[in-house]
Amino acid sequence: MTAIKSSSHQVPSKVLKNRFKAYWPEITLVLVTMMWGGTYSIIQAGLDGLRGTIGGPLFFVGARFILAALLTLALFWNRLRRPNRLELLGGVLAGLAGSLGQDFQTVGLETITASQSAFLTALYVPLVPVVEWLLMRKTPRPAVWVGLGLAFAGLVVLTGQGAALVGGGAVHLSTGDVLTLLSAVAVAFEIVIIGMVAGGGVNTFNVTVVQLFTCGVAALCAMPLNHEHWPGLSYEWLAPAMGLAIASTAIQFAMNWAQKYVTPSRAAVIYAGEPVWGGVFGRVSGDHTGWRAVWGALLIVAGVMASEWNFSRTLEKSLNLKNKLVQRKNPTANNMADGEKSVSDQAPSIAPHRDGAGSGP
């Protein structure tokens, strides 16, 4: 009796431990999303450190990604192999798209707040299916167009152009807003390119290192276009750049592990919280967000969530849940159905039965 009683006390704790382990991948992705949200404020801190110097946003992008590439190379050198043509091509194309996205976003952050940048950048989520349609002829689901509509409405409200649109006037976006929107488009292309390359059985670490180096070198090569030069070594910009390099490496490692256990649709819903965390960290760092911006941000998040919503799958799950609830409320009918099923299995000549789910013989 004593042994049985002690084991019964151990079962709940074991179950809780197993459940906690089962949710670890999702918890990891939530932490990744929080880190993403915090990068906007760190980027602004780096740009503040470069103010008054001959450097600028493109130099900062180049520095952070070169540092991230070197850190990734140092940590995962034993998993790297000689890259093949697909890995080189995919890494270079993804790096160029990523460099454009980071360049536009970082230059835009010079004139808009971290919170606004976070919510505008989140538009890449509903844009990904559109890019897939352009490059791969993959028809978007209807939910994608609903998400884009909500996201556009949020963009108009967030940027303060709602009155102009309702009144039939032209929508005027600031330079920072336009650059951040272009950043979202570039990031959408980057994601699709990575998805196309990943299907070819490539070495993920090879592609990541090539992508990071390409992103950094491309940004440094573009510095003359923005009239930038190499600044002197300074803690004000080096510390944020190093922090972002460490964050980028940690995020990449965590995503590679967690998404082995989390479905893409589930991961996309978690990633939709990125702009929310960006707004939270922006608020903490001193952004003053009015109610207009809050409503616009909520519409953008709703658009991001709607674009990833699978209506048919949700309907199927709700029907399955309804059937389970009906079965729990009528255990006697279930037992009778199970009894009839066992009789039918033993005597095949008896007329076919029908259980609660309406199945055939």
C-alpha positions as CSV (number, residue, x, y, z in Angstrom):
1,M,0.0,0.0,0.0
2,T,2.8,2.4,0.9
3,A,4.5,1.9,-2.5
4,I,1.3,2.5,-4.4
5,K,0.6,5.6,-2.4
6,S,4.0,7.1,-2.9
7,S,3.9,6.4,-6.7
8,S,0.5,8.2,-6.9
9,H,2.1,11.3,-5.5
10,Q,4.9,11.2,-8.0
11,V,2.7,10.9,-11.1
12,P,1.3,14.6,-11.1
13,S,4.8,16.0,-10.8
14,K,6.1,13.8,-13.6
15,V,3.1,14.8,-15.8
16,L,3.8,18.5,-15.1
17,K,7.5,18.0,-15.9
18,N,6.6,16.3,-19.2
19,R,4.2,19.0,-20.1
20,F,6.8,21.7,-19.4
21,K,9.3,19.9,-21.6
22,A,6.6,19.7,-24.4
23,Y,6.1,23.5,-24.3
24,W,9.9,24.3,-24.2
25,P,10.2,24.8,-28.0
26,E,7.2,27.2,-28.0
27,I,8.6,29.1,-24.9
28,T,11.9,29.3,-26.8
29,L,10.2,30.9,-29.8
30,V,8.5,33.4,-27.5
31,L,11.9,34.4,-26.0
32,V,13.2,34.7,-29.6
33,T,10.3,37.0,-30.4
34,M,11.0,39.1,-27.4
35,M,14.7,39.4,-28.5
36,W,13.5,40.5,-31.9
37,G,11.3,43.1,-30.4
38,G,14.2,44.5,-28.4
39,T,16.5,44.9,-31.4
40,Y,14.7,48.0,-32.6
41,S,15.6,50.0,-29.5
42,I,19.2,48.6,-29.6
43,I,19.6,49.7,-33.3
44,Q,18.4,53.2,-32.3
45,A,21.0,53.2,-29.5
46,G,23.7,52.3,-32.0
47,L,22.6,55.1,-34.4
48,D,22.7,57.6,-31.5
49,G,26.3,56.5,-30.8
50,L,27.2,57.3,-34.4
51,R,25.6,60.8,-34.4
52,G,28.2,63.5,-35.0
53,T,30.6,61.0,-36.6
54,I,31.4,60.3,-40.3
55,G,29.7,56.9,-39.9
56,G,26.0,56.2,-40.4
57,P,23.3,53.5,-40.5
58,L,24.8,51.5,-43.4
59,F,28.1,51.2,-41.5
60,F,26.2,50.0,-38.4
61,V,24.4,47.4,-40.4
62,G,27.6,46.2,-42.0
63,A,29.4,46.1,-38.6
64,R,26.7,44.1,-36.8
65,F,26.4,41.4,-39.5
66,I,30.1,41.0,-40.1
67,L,30.4,40.5,-36.3
68,A,27.5,38.1,-36.3
69,A,29.1,36.1,-39.2
70,L,32.4,35.9,-37.4
71,L,30.7,34.8,-34.2
72,T,28.7,32.1,-36.0
73,L,31.8,30.9,-37.7
74,A,33.7,30.6,-34.4
75,L,30.9,28.8,-32.6
76,F,29.8,26.4,-35.4
77,W,33.1,25.9,-37.4
78,N,32.9,22.1,-36.8
79,R,29.5,21.9,-38.6
80,L,30.6,23.8,-41.7
81,R,31.5,22.1,-44.9
82,R,32.7,23.3,-48.3
83,P,29.6,25.1,-49.7
84,N,28.2,23.9,-52.9
85,R,26.8,26.1,-55.7
86,L,23.2,26.1,-54.3
87,E,24.4,27.1,-50.8
88,L,26.5,29.9,-52.2
89,L,23.8,31.2,-54.5
90,G,21.1,30.9,-51.9
91,G,23.2,32.5,-49.2
92,V,24.3,35.4,-51.5
93,L,20.7,36.1,-52.7
94,A,19.2,35.9,-49.2
95,G,22.0,38.1,-47.9
96,L,21.4,40.8,-50.6
97,A,17.7,40.8,-49.8
98,G,18.4,40.9,-46.1
99,S,20.9,43.7,-46.5
100,L,18.3,45.8,-48.4
101,G,15.8,45.1,-45.6
102,Q,18.2,46.0,-42.8
103,D,19.5,49.1,-44.7
104,F,16.1,50.5,-45.3
105,Q,14.9,49.7,-41.8
106,T,18.0,51.2,-40.1
107,V,18.0,54.4,-42.2
108,G,14.2,54.7,-41.5
109,L,14.9,54.5,-37.8
110,E,16.7,57.8,-38.0
111,T,13.3,59.6,-38.4
112,I,10.7,57.3,-36.9
113,T,10.3,55.7,-33.5
114,A,11.4,52.1,-32.6
115,S,7.7,51.2,-31.9
116,Q,6.5,52.5,-35.3
117,S,9.3,50.7,-37.1
118,A,8.5,47.4,-35.4
119,F,4.8,47.5,-36.4
120,L,5.5,48.6,-40.0
121,T,8.2,45.9,-40.4
122,A,5.7,43.3,-39.3
123,L,4.0,43.8,-42.6
124,Y,6.4,41.3,-44.1
125,V,4.3,38.4,-42.7
126,P,1.2,39.0,-45.0
127,L,3.6,40.0,-47.8
128,V,5.3,36.6,-47.8
129,P,2.5,34.8,-49.6
130,V,2.3,37.6,-52.2
131,V,6.0,37.2,-52.9
132,E,5.5,33.4,-53.2
133,W,2.8,34.1,-55.7
134,L,5.1,36.3,-57.7
135,L,8.2,34.0,-57.6
136,M,6.6,30.5,-57.3
137,R,3.1,31.0,-58.7
138,K,1.7,29.7,-55.4
139,T,-1.9,31.1,-55.1
140,P,-2.4,32.9,-51.7
141,R,-5.2,31.7,-49.5
142,P,-8.2,34.2,-49.1
143,A,-7.1,34.9,-45.5
144,V,-3.9,36.5,-46.9
145,W,-6.0,39.2,-48.6
146,V,-8.0,39.8,-45.5
147,G,-4.7,40.1,-43.5
148,L,-3.3,42.6,-46.1
149,G,-6.5,44.7,-45.9
150,L,-6.3,44.9,-42.1
151,A,-2.6,45.6,-42.2
152,F,-3.1,48.4,-44.7
153,A,-5.8,49.9,-42.5
154,G,-3.4,49.7,-39.6
155,L,-0.7,51.4,-41.6
156,V,-3.0,54.3,-42.5
157,V,-4.1,54.8,-38.9
158,L,-0.6,54.3,-37.4
159,T,0.9,56.9,-39.8
160,G,-1.9,59.4,-39.1
161,Q,-3.4,59.3,-42.6
162,G,-6.8,58.0,-41.7
163,A,-8.5,61.4,-42.1
164,A,-6.9,62.0,-45.5
165,L,-8.0,58.6,-46.8
166,V,-11.6,59.0,-45.5
167,G,-11.8,62.5,-47.0
168,G,-10.7,61.3,-50.4
169,G,-7.3,63.0,-50.1
170,A,-3.9,61.6,-50.9
171,V,-2.0,59.6,-48.3
172,H,1.4,61.2,-47.5
173,L,4.0,59.0,-45.8
174,S,7.2,60.2,-44.3
175,T,10.5,59.1,-45.7
176,G,11.1,56.9,-42.6
177,D,7.7,55.2,-43.2
178,V,8.4,54.5,-46.9
179,L,11.9,53.1,-46.2
180,T,10.5,50.8,-43.5
181,L,7.8,49.6,-45.8
182,L,10.5,48.8,-48.4
183,S,12.3,47.0,-45.7
184,A,9.2,44.8,-45.1
185,V,9.1,43.9,-48.8
186,A,12.8,43.0,-48.9
187,V,12.5,40.8,-45.8
188,A,9.5,39.0,-47.4
189,F,11.8,38.2,-50.4
190,E,14.5,37.1,-48.1
191,I,12.2,34.6,-46.3
192,V,10.9,33.2,-49.6
193,I,14.4,32.8,-51.0
194,I,15.5,31.0,-47.8
195,G,12.5,28.7,-48.1
196,M,13.3,27.9,-51.7
197,V,16.9,27.1,-50.9
198,A,16.1,25.1,-47.8
199,G,14.1,22.6,-49.8
200,G,17.3,21.5,-51.7
201,G,18.9,19.7,-48.7
202,V,21.5,22.3,-48.0
203,N,23.8,22.7,-45.0
204,T,22.0,25.3,-42.9
205,F,25.2,26.6,-41.3
206,N,26.9,27.1,-44.6
207,V,23.9,29.1,-45.9
208,T,23.7,31.2,-42.7
209,V,27.4,32.1,-42.7
210,V,27.3,33.1,-46.4
211,Q,24.1,35.1,-45.8
212,L,25.5,37.0,-42.8
213,F,28.8,37.9,-44.6
214,T,26.9,38.9,-47.8
215,C,24.5,41.1,-45.8
216,G,27.4,42.8,-43.9
217,V,29.7,43.3,-47.0
218,A,26.8,44.6,-49.1
219,A,25.9,47.2,-46.5
220,L,29.5,48.4,-46.2
221,C,29.8,48.6,-50.0
222,A,26.7,50.8,-50.1
223,M,28.1,53.4,-47.6
224,P,29.2,55.9,-50.3
225,L,25.6,56.1,-51.6
226,N,24.7,57.5,-48.2
227,H,27.8,59.7,-48.0
228,E,29.2,57.6,-45.1
229,H,32.8,56.8,-44.1
230,W,34.5,54.6,-41.6
231,P,34.2,56.1,-38.1
232,G,36.7,55.8,-35.3
233,L,36.4,52.9,-32.8
234,S,33.9,53.9,-30.1
235,Y,32.1,52.1,-27.4
236,E,28.9,54.0,-28.2
237,W,28.3,52.1,-31.5
238,L,30.5,49.0,-30.9
239,A,28.6,47.8,-27.8
240,P,25.1,47.9,-29.5
241,A,26.6,46.2,-32.7
242,M,28.2,43.5,-30.6
243,G,25.0,43.0,-28.6
244,L,23.0,42.6,-31.9
245,A,25.6,40.2,-33.2
246,I,25.2,38.0,-30.2
247,A,21.4,38.3,-30.4
248,S,21.4,37.3,-34.1
249,T,23.6,34.2,-33.4
250,A,21.4,33.2,-30.4
251,I,18.2,33.7,-32.3
252,Q,19.5,31.6,-35.3
253,F,20.5,28.8,-33.0
254,A,17.3,28.8,-31.0
255,M,15.1,28.9,-34.1
256,N,17.0,26.0,-35.7
257,W,16.3,23.9,-32.6
258,A,12.8,25.0,-31.7
259,Q,11.3,24.7,-35.2
260,K,12.1,21.0,-35.3
261,Y,9.2,20.6,-32.8
262,V,6.9,23.5,-33.7
263,T,4.8,23.6,-36.9
264,P,5.4,26.6,-39.2
265,S,1.8,27.9,-38.7
266,R,2.2,27.7,-34.9
267,A,5.6,29.4,-35.2
268,A,4.1,32.2,-37.4
269,V,1.5,33.0,-34.8
270,I,4.2,33.3,-32.1
271,Y,6.3,35.5,-34.4
272,A,3.3,37.8,-34.8
273,G,4.1,39.1,-31.3
274,E,7.3,40.6,-32.5
275,P,5.9,44.1,-33.1
276,V,4.1,44.0,-29.8
277,W,7.4,43.4,-28.0
278,G,9.0,46.1,-30.2
279,G,6.3,48.5,-29.0
280,V,6.8,47.5,-25.3
281,F,10.6,48.0,-25.5
282,G,10.1,51.2,-27.4
283,R,7.8,52.5,-24.8
284,V,10.3,51.6,-22.0
285,S,13.1,53.4,-23.9
286,G,11.1,56.6,-24.2
287,D,8.8,56.4,-27.2
288,H,5.5,58.3,-26.7
289,T,2.8,56.3,-28.3
290,G,-0.7,57.9,-28.5
291,W,-4.0,56.0,-28.8
292,R,-4.1,56.5,-32.6
293,A,-0.8,54.7,-32.9
294,V,-2.0,51.9,-30.6
295,W,-5.2,51.3,-32.7
296,G,-3.1,51.3,-35.8
297,A,-0.7,48.8,-34.3
298,L,-3.5,46.5,-33.2
299,L,-4.9,46.5,-36.7
300,I,-1.5,45.5,-38.1
301,V,-1.1,42.7,-35.6
302,A,-4.7,41.5,-36.5
303,G,-3.7,41.6,-40.2
304,V,-0.6,39.5,-39.4
305,M,-2.6,37.0,-37.4
306,A,-5.4,36.8,-40.1
307,S,-2.9,36.2,-42.9
308,E,-1.7,33.0,-41.1
309,W,-5.2,31.8,-40.2
310,N,-6.3,28.5,-41.8
311,F,-10.1,28.5,-41.7
312,S,-10.6,24.9,-42.9
313,R,-8.2,23.6,-40.3
314,T,-9.8,25.6,-37.5
315,L,-13.3,24.4,-38.6
316,E,-12.0,20.8,-38.6
317,K,-10.6,21.2,-35.1
318,S,-13.8,22.8,-33.7
319,L,-15.9,19.9,-35.1
320,N,-13.6,17.3,-33.6
321,L,-13.8,19.1,-30.2
322,K,-17.6,19.2,-30.5
323,N,-17.7,15.4,-31.1
324,K,-15.5,14.8,-28.1
325,L,-17.7,16.9,-25.9
326,V,-20.8,15.0,-27.1
327,Q,-19.1,11.7,-26.3
328,R,-18.2,12.8,-22.8
329,K,-21.8,13.9,-22.1
330,N,-23.3,10.6,-23.3
331,P,-21.0,7.8,-22.0
332,T,-23.8,5.3,-21.9
333,A,-24.4,5.7,-25.7
334,N,-20.7,5.3,-26.3
335,N,-20.6,2.1,-24.3
336,M,-23.6,0.7,-26.2
337,A,-21.9,1.7,-29.5
338,D,-18.7,0.0,-28.3
339,G,-20.7,-3.1,-27.4
340,E,-22.4,-3.2,-30.8
341,K,-19.0,-2.7,-32.5
342,S,-17.5,-5.7,-30.6
343,V,-20.5,-7.9,-31.6
344,S,-20.2,-6.8,-35.2
345,D,-16.5,-7.7,-35.2
346,Q,-17.3,-11.2,-33.9
347,A,-20.3,-11.8,-36.2
348,P,-19.6,-10.3,-39.7
349,S,-22.9,-11.6,-41.1
350,I,-24.9,-9.2,-38.9
351,A,-26.2,-6.0,-40.6
352,P,-23.7,-3.1,-40.5
353,H,-23.9,-0.8,-37.5
354,R,-23.5,3.0,-37.3
355,D,-21.7,4.7,-34.4
356,G,-22.1,8.2,-33.2
357,A,-19.7,9.6,-35.9
358,G,-21.8,8.2,-38.7
359,S,-19.2,5.8,-40.0
360,G,-20.1,2.9,-42.2
361,P,-19.6,-0.9,-41.7
